[in-house]
Amino acid sequence: MPHHPLALPAADRVLSPHTGYTRAHWEAAADGLLTAALRYAAPGHALIDLPGPPSRSGVRSDGLEGFARTFLLAAFRAAGAAGKDPHGFLERYTAGLARGTRTPGRDDAESWPEIGHHGVQGQPMVESASVALALRLTAPWTWDTLAAADQDRVEAWLRGALRHTPAPNNWYLFPLTVAGFLESAGRGDAETHRAIERGLGLLDGWYQGQGWYSDGDGRAFDHYNGWALHFYPLLHAHLAGDRALLDRLGPRLREFLDGFALLFDANGAPVHHGRSLTYRFAAGAAVALGALTNTTPHPPGVTRRVLSGALRHFLDRGALSDDGLLGLGWYGPHAATLQPYSGPGSPYWASKGFLALLLPAEHPVWTAAEEKAPAEGPDRVLALPAPGLLIQTTGADGLARMHNHGSCKLDSRQPEQAPGNPLYSRLAYSTRTGPTGAANAPDNHIALTARGTRSARVRIEPLAAGPDWLASWHRPVFPEGGPVLPSARIESLTLVRGRLELRVHRTVCVPAGTPIHHSGWAVALPPEAELSGEAELRLDGPDVTSQLLGLHGWQTRRTVRAPQGTAYGPWALVPELTATVGESGAGTVFVALASLTGEPAPAALAGQAAAEADGLAVTVRWADGARTVVDFGAHDTHGPGGLSVRESGPS
């Protein structure tokens, strides 16, 4: 049994045959996490100074972060138990509220930093939302017990979130959450009303369809869609009893969850994509929210399977230190998973995953028998053109993959800069692999080489979509001082069949003779690991096998070392195909077959498919007799458009 320092009940394999976890396990986990964190509280309980390197916001802000995010965990724990708080957590947080807001901004051992504009003492605005939401959930046992003068001071501090400028993204939901609490406490006014309406108005503008919001202007689609953009406004609507708002936002969450639940592995892991991944099992917050607001497409047993799978996945794999603290990283420490805003208290946004505790003990999510996770069912492919994501799952191994043809952390005002963000710029992500670091050879990438430097994929533009495929294009961007290729672009298509991934790329306005490279799935391996396979690149890892086979255009193959490793291991290998761009037509089209699988001893890719190109049309013949034709012929050289895909069944 994997070791972690929490004292949990024995596994219940009758009620929960897949994870063994019940509500009692969630309660015990919450108690253990809170007990460990509160050891680091200041004497007056206003700051929780967890060990570790400070964030860019500084130690005092980090101490507030430790307080606010664990306060939210304590709130879910107590509110879900109708105020029962056997360990006295809420009493300590209530004392901390009064002490921290007594003299905000003062340089002493307890005072909270004041809330400022984003970029200028702005981090406290993020934490104000956790404080406000926790107060709203626990008002009878916290807010109502404060003296009137203390309530006034807490309100004055919180109103700083309404009077300063958030970051141009999900941050606008922090003032909304603060305003929602103040209105619930009888302290609403025109200022709180404006904050709520402003946040909801921006949210509607960010909605792209199929359940997905962009995190601000641009095409930033990631876990913030679930743990922020759905989480705050829909929970506000639920707590306010706002039926009209629930009816407006609820169907969006339902549609999101239909695909999102596929992105949890049979082993419980969420897909490793996007920023703030150190929040770990917060990825399940939207799944729990769907059950709480009755806006989920999933049966109760599936909901608990996904939630408990994610919690257990991380607890069993080193997410906690020996003294019970959530550390900065994925399993154990992993610097590439972090962002400059990450501090010792940051991982406790994972508290959002405990939203499930708001469901009473008699709720079917806790009483129904666990069912299989969606990824454990039949093989699925789900194209989501709105965010530009193609979801692929295989029931034999319960592995989920997400092919990226639309998500990039770049808004319309930001320039494209190499090397790009590995957490957004790669062609594919999965639940068992992580991207290699920005300074290492990139996995799942298509790049050109010029003047000894490789191009990056930064701004990703959707191109076309079908039931089992998506396509996109990007401008190859070189590091500062590198070449600029006028009008150059690379068009990319992914089509999936079972575990197989057909990857087709076309270069436009790229000089003939330019080297081009395409990589597959990185696998965390020991340095003595060797390549296997005669015709294909094959990396056999402890949990997965990565395969890559050139079908057309690719000339050589090799493996590349990634000594920085991934979130899944300290050292990794990357399979890579190389070639040079031709003059025109078929010489600008490159076709490969890739696979990432957890099945033991998977069949070789050779023989699974063959490809030939006639000008800009590629015909792929599959082993079962089916045929796929990818035709770029309707394009001109000035802009993307006109890509067509035709598929026919076995002959």
Residue, then its C-alpha position, 0 to 999 in steps of 0.5 A: m500500500p502506498h504510504h502517506p502520513l494521513a490517518l484514513p479509515a480502512a478501504d471500503r471495497v464494497l461501496s467503493p470497489h475502485t478506490g476504496y474511499t468513502r465520505a469518511h475518507w474525505e473527512a479524515a483527509a481534510d482533518g489531516l491536511l488542516t491539522a498539519a497546516l495549522r501547526y504553522a499558524a502565527p500565535g494569533h492565527a491570522l497568518i499560516d507561514l508554511p515552509g518553502p521558497p516564497s512567491r514573488s508576492g512575498v512572505r506576508s502575502d504567502g502567509l495570507e494565502g496559507f490562511a485563506r486557502t486552508f480556511l476554505l477547506a475548513a469551511f467545506r469540512a464544517a458546513g458539510a457536517a452542519g457546523k460540527d467541528p470536532h477539532g475546533f478549526l473554525e474557532r482558530y480561523t475566526a480568531g485569525l480573521a479578527r486579528g488579521t484585519r485589525t491593522p491591515g498593512r502593518d508590518d507585524a506578526e499577524s496583520w494581513p496585507e492590504i488588497g491592491h491592483h493586479g501587479v501591485q499587491g494584487q495577490p490578496m485579491v485572490e485570497s479574498a475570494s477564499v475568505a469570503l466564500a468560507l465566511r459565506l459557508t460558515a456564517p453561523w459559526t464564524w461571521d455571526t460570532l464576531a463582534a460588530a467592530d470586527q465584522d466592520r473591519v473584515e468588511a472593510w478589508l474585503r471591499g478592497a477587492l471591489r475597489h482595485t483592478p483585477a487581472p484581465n481573466n478569472w480574477y474578476l470572479f474574486p470581487l464577484t465572490v466577495a460581493g456575494f458574501l457581503e450581500s448574503a450578510g446584509r451588507g450589499d449595496a450598489e458597489t457589490h451589485r456592480a461587482i457581481e454584474r461586471g463579473l457575470g457580464l465578462l463571463d458571458g463574453w468569455y464563453q466559447g461554447q461546448g461548456w468552455y470559457s476562455d480564461g480572459d481574452g484569447r484562447a486560454f482553455d485549461h483547468y481554470n475552466g472548472w476550478a474558477l470560471h464555472f466554480y465561482p459564479l455557479l456556486h454563488a448562484h447556488l448559495a444565493g438561490d438564484r434560479a435564473l442564474l442557475d438556469r443560465l449557467g448550469p447547462r454550460l457546466r453540464e455540457f462541460l462535464d460530459g467531456f471533462a470527466l473523460l480527462f480523468d485516468a482510470n488511475g485517478a489522474p487528471v490530464h496534465h495540461g495548463r498552469s497551476l497544476t500544483y492544485r492537483f485534485a482541485a481538478g475535481a471541483a467542477v465534477a462535485l459542483g455538478a452534483l451539488t447544483n444538479t447539473t451533471p450528466h453523470p450518475p452519482g457512482v461515476t461522480r464519486r469514482v472520479l472525485s475519489g480517484a483524483l484524491r487518492h491518486f495524489l495522496d498515494r503518490g507523494a503529494l504530501s510531505d512526511d509531515g502532511l503538507l501539500g508541497l509545490g509540484w505534482y507528485g513530489p517537488h517539480a519546479a517545471t510545474l510551477q509558476p512565479y506566483s506559486g508560494p508555499g500556500s498555493p497548493y492549498w487551492a486543492s481545497k476546492g476539490f473538497l467541495a464534495l463535502l457540501l453534499p450531505a452524507e445521505h446524498p447519492v454521491w456518498t451512498a451509491a456504489e462506485e461505478k467505472a470512470p468514463a475513461e474505463g468505458p468503450d474507446r471514445v473520441l470527442a472533438l470539441p471545436a470550441p476550445g480546439l481540444l480532441i479527447q481520446t480515451t481507451g478502455a483497455d488501459g483507462l488512459a486519457r489523451m487530449h490533443n491541442h488544436g486551440s488552447c494557448k496562454l496568450d491573449s490578443r495583446q501579447p506578442e508571440q515569443a519562443p520557446g512558448n509555454p510547454l504547458y500549452s504549446r504542445l500538440a498533445y497531453s495525457t493523464r500519464t505523461g507530462p511535457t518536457g521542460a522549456a529548456n529540453a527537447p520538446d515532446n509532441h511538437i512540430a518545429l523548423t530549424a534555422r540558424g541553429t535554433r528551433s521554432a516554437r508553436v505559440r499562438i494556436e489557431p483552429l483550422a477545421a474539425g470533424p467527428d474524430w479529428l481536429a486541425s490547427w495552424h501556427r506561425p513558427v516563431f524563433p527565439e529573439g535574434g533568430p530568423v523571421l520567415p515571412s508568411a510561413r505557417i505550419e498546419s497540423l491535423t490529428l485524427v484518432r482511431g482507438r489508441l492510434e493517432l494520425r498526425v499530418h503536417r503541412t508547411v506553407c511558405v517555408p524555404a525548401g531544404t529547411p530541417i523539420h522535426h516532429s516528436g512524440w510522447a515523452v516517457a520518464l525513464p532511467p538513463e540506461a533505457e534504450l530505444s526498441g523497435e526496428a521500423e518505429l521509435r518505441l519507448d517502453g516505460p514502467d506504465v506506458t509505451s510511446q511509439l512513433l512511426g513516419l508514414h510519409g515525408w520523414q527521413t530519419r528517426r532518433t531519440v532525444r534526451a530530456p535530462q530535466g525530466t517531466a512531472y512523472g520522473p526526473w529523466a525522460l526520453v523523447p522520440e523524434l522524426t526529422a526531414t527537410v522541407g521539399e520544394s512544393g506539393a507532397g514535399t511539404v506534407f509530413v505524415a506520422l502515426a503515434s501511440l501512447t498506451g498502457e497496454p502491455a506489449p502493444a503491437a508495433l505500429a508498422g502494418q497498422a497504416a500506410a500513407e501516400a501523397d499526391g500533391l497536397a492530398v494524403t491517402v492513408r490506408w488502415a490495416d482493416g481496409a478503411r481509408t482516410v484522405v486528408d486534402f490540403g489542396a483547397h488552400d492558397t498560400h496566403g492564408p489557411g482554409g479549405l482543409s478536407v478529410r474524407e473517411s470510408g469504412p473497411s472495404 
